[in-house]
Amino acid sequence: MSTSKSRPENQNDAALLREAMRLFICEQRRLLHEEGTPPQARLLVMLLQRGRLTQAEFGRLLGLEKSWVSRSVDKLVEQGWVARSTLATDRRNVQLQLTTAGKAAARAVDARMSAHASEVLDRLPTAKRQRVVGALQELCAALQRPSSSHSSNHTKDQSFQDKAP
């Protein structure tokens, strides 16, 4: 472990990053509650970005229990936003795909989340906003690189790299 990680300024920087992320995620979740539950809204956006996703993949990506995922998907199917199908190669796997109405709903959720993110950035003075956006680009690049604390086999959740909340 590097000794620089134990310096007080790095601890303060880490705490600041965690607090900024926490505040942003809380605001995004409040907006997502208007669309149902945050995981349901995230599923809509993930399906919009990826096209298809198995129910098991969705649960793994968000760390949700299988039974909760099933009930949540049931509601989206009842609303006519998601269609289920089984894979020909493995009938135990349920594949999810947006319906036409689901694509419209997902686009609306995605637009609301993007508008919210823009509104948050608009709270900053222009010069500071440009620096923050540059720092966010660097942070995204750093988060996409493998961490020394994770095995090289770990799978990245690409949903947060995209426009998902």
Summary of the structure (lengths in Angstrom):
residues: 165
radius of gyration: 18.4
end to end distance: 31.5
largest distance: 55.1
contacts: 420
relative contact order: 0.13
helix: 66%
strand: 8%
